[in-house]
Amino acid sequence: MNFSKAIFVIIVFSLFISNTLSQDINSKRYISTTVTHGDNSSVPTPSDDSERIKYKIKIEKDTTFFSLKADIIENCIINEEFYYDIVTKYKLFKGNEIFFEIVPDISSPDIMTLFTFFQGMTSCRYLFCNNYSQIKYSKIEIVDQPEYSLIPLILCYVDNDQNSTEKLLQKYLKNNLISLQSNDEFQEKILKNIKNGLFVYYVLNEE
């Protein structure tokens, strides 16, 4: 490829990325990307004041499959296009430990970047909102939670200027966590009332 053709390709690619981002912002869509760390990789970083939420999971059973997932919620319904969007997955064995960190960056007024850090990998989810709303998040605690099941971690949501969703969630907050007895209760009282957002959780399955 000669120099002039290379410049043309770069310009076309740049216009494509710009147009894609513009379309996503205007339609309140979401984008996901994963970067594997390497000597020449450009790894994005969250703002300095973002909360860093650390998780450590010890595997207690033989041959366990771990999946971290992020579901987009649109109009109170899980968007089937992004349903079971897998951030990452591992095959693990009894005694193994997995460490990861989730960092919701809400420093921008109209874009939330949800960073997930595993060893050697950074994953980003971008959630957009319009000028009349804002993005917030809450951590989740399910009291009666079987170990090998869907484990809710974080709920990110788009709220209106009356803070309607935040007021709803405050009814269920305990120690700054959404605290409910079961996943079924969380589904009925919380998820079904979230108009737009991102639900992050992990799943452990035996072979």
C-alpha positions in Angstrom: 0.0 0.0 0.0 1.5 3.4 -1.0 1.5 6.5 1.2 -1.6 8.2 -0.4 -3.7 5.0 -0.1 -2.6 4.6 3.5 -3.7 8.2 4.3 -7.1 7.5 2.6 -7.7 4.4 4.7 -6.9 6.2 7.9 -9.3 9.0 7.1 -12.1 6.6 6.2 -11.5 4.6 9.3 -11.6 7.8 11.5 -14.8 8.9 9.9 -16.3 5.5 10.5 -15.4 5.5 14.2 -16.7 9.1 14.7 -20.0 8.3 12.9 -20.4 5.1 15.0 -19.9 6.9 18.3 -22.2 9.7 17.2 -24.9 7.2 16.3 -24.5 5.3 19.6 -24.7 8.5 21.7 -27.8 9.8 19.8 -29.6 6.5 20.2 -28.5 5.8 23.8 -26.8 2.6 22.7 -23.8 1.0 24.3 -20.4 0.0 23.1 -18.1 -2.7 24.5 -14.4 -3.4 23.9 -11.6 -5.5 25.4 -7.9 -4.7 25.4 -5.3 -7.4 26.0 -2.3 -5.8 27.6 1.0 -5.9 25.7 4.1 -3.9 25.2 2.5 -1.9 22.4 -1.1 -1.8 23.6 -2.9 1.4 24.5 -4.9 0.6 27.6 -7.5 3.2 28.7 -7.7 4.3 32.3 -10.5 5.5 34.6 -10.5 9.0 36.2 -8.6 9.3 39.4 -11.7 9.8 41.6 -13.6 6.7 40.3 -14.4 4.1 42.8 -12.4 0.9 42.5 -14.4 -2.1 43.5 -12.4 -5.3 44.2 -13.6 -8.8 44.1 -11.9 -12.1 45.1 -13.6 -15.5 44.4 -12.3 -18.8 45.7 -13.4 -21.9 43.8 -14.7 -24.6 46.2 -15.7 -27.2 43.7 -14.0 -29.2 41.0 -14.1 -27.9 37.4 -16.0 -24.7 37.6 -16.8 -22.3 34.8 -16.7 -18.6 35.7 -18.4 -16.0 33.5 -18.6 -12.3 34.1 -21.5 -10.8 32.2 -23.1 -7.4 31.5 -26.7 -7.0 30.3 -28.1 -3.9 28.8 -31.6 -2.8 30.0 -33.7 -0.8 27.6 -37.3 0.3 28.5 -37.3 -2.1 31.5 -36.4 -5.1 29.3 -33.1 -6.8 28.9 -31.9 -6.0 25.3 -31.7 -9.3 23.5 -29.0 -8.1 21.2 -26.7 -7.7 24.2 -28.3 -10.4 26.4 -25.6 -12.5 28.1 -22.9 -10.2 26.9 -19.8 -12.0 28.3 -17.1 -9.7 29.6 -14.8 -12.7 30.2 -14.9 -16.4 31.1 -12.6 -18.9 32.7 -12.4 -22.6 33.4 -11.2 -23.0 37.0 -10.6 -25.8 39.5 -11.0 -26.4 43.2 -8.7 -24.1 45.2 -8.2 -21.6 42.4 -8.8 -17.9 43.1 -9.9 -15.3 40.7 -9.3 -11.5 41.3 -10.8 -8.7 39.4 -11.7 -5.0 39.7 -14.7 -3.1 38.4 -14.4 0.7 38.1 -17.5 2.7 37.1 -16.2 6.0 35.7 -19.1 8.6 35.8 -16.8 11.6 35.5 -18.4 12.5 32.1 -21.9 13.9 32.3 -23.3 11.9 29.3 -21.1 8.8 29.1 -20.3 6.2 31.7 -17.3 4.0 31.2 -17.4 0.7 33.1 -13.9 -0.6 33.4 -13.2 -4.2 34.3 -9.6 -5.2 35.1 -8.4 -8.8 35.1 -4.7 -9.8 35.0 -3.5 -8.9 31.5 -6.9 -7.6 30.3 -9.0 -4.5 30.5 -12.6 -4.5 29.3 -14.7 -1.4 28.8 -18.5 -0.9 28.5 -19.7 2.6 27.5 -23.3 3.6 28.4 -24.7 6.9 27.0 -27.5 9.3 28.2 -29.0 12.5 27.0 -28.8 16.1 28.4 -31.8 15.6 30.6 -30.6 12.6 32.5 -27.5 11.3 34.3 -25.8 7.9 34.9 -25.5 6.5 38.4 -24.7 3.1 39.9 -25.2 1.0 43.0 -23.5 -2.1 44.3 -25.6 -5.1 45.1 -25.9 -7.6 47.9 -28.1 -10.6 47.9 -28.5 -12.0 51.4 -29.7 -15.6 50.6 -27.4 -16.3 47.7 -26.4 -19.9 46.7 -22.8 -20.0 45.7 -23.3 -21.6 42.3 -25.8 -19.2 40.8 -26.2 -15.8 39.2 -24.4 -13.4 41.6 -25.4 -9.7 41.1 -22.6 -7.2 41.5 -23.4 -3.7 40.1 -26.4 -1.9 38.7 -25.7 1.1 36.5 -28.7 3.1 35.5 -29.8 6.2 33.6 -31.8 8.5 36.0 -34.0 11.5 35.1 -33.7 15.1 36.5 -36.2 14.2 39.3 -33.9 11.3 40.5 -36.8 8.9 40.3 -34.7 5.8 40.0 -32.4 6.8 42.8 -35.4 7.4 45.1 -36.7 4.0 44.3 -33.4 2.3 45.1 -33.0 4.1 48.4 -35.9 2.0 49.8 -33.6 -1.0 49.5 -30.3 0.4 50.5 -28.3 -1.0 53.4 -24.8 0.2 54.1 -24.8 1.8 50.6 -25.7 -1.5 48.9 -28.9 -2.6 47.2 -29.7 -5.3 49.8 -32.4 -7.9 49.1 -33.1 -11.5 50.1 -33.0 -13.3 46.8 -32.4 -12.9 43.1 -36.2 -13.2 42.5 -36.8 -10.3 44.8 -34.1 -8.2 43.0 -35.7 -9.0 39.7 -39.2 -8.0 40.8 -38.5 -4.9 42.8 -35.4 -3.5 41.0 -34.7 -4.7 37.5 -38.3 -4.5 36.3 -38.3 -0.8 37.3 -35.1 0.2 35.6 -35.8 1.9 32.3 -32.3 2.1 30.9 -29.1 0.7 32.4 -26.4 -2.0 32.7 -26.6 -5.0 35.0 -23.3 -6.6 35.9 -23.0 -10.0 37.5 -21.1 -13.3 37.4 -22.2 -16.9 37.1 -20.5 -20.0 38.5 -21.4 -23.3 36.8 -20.2 -26.8 37.5 -19.1 -28.9 34.5 
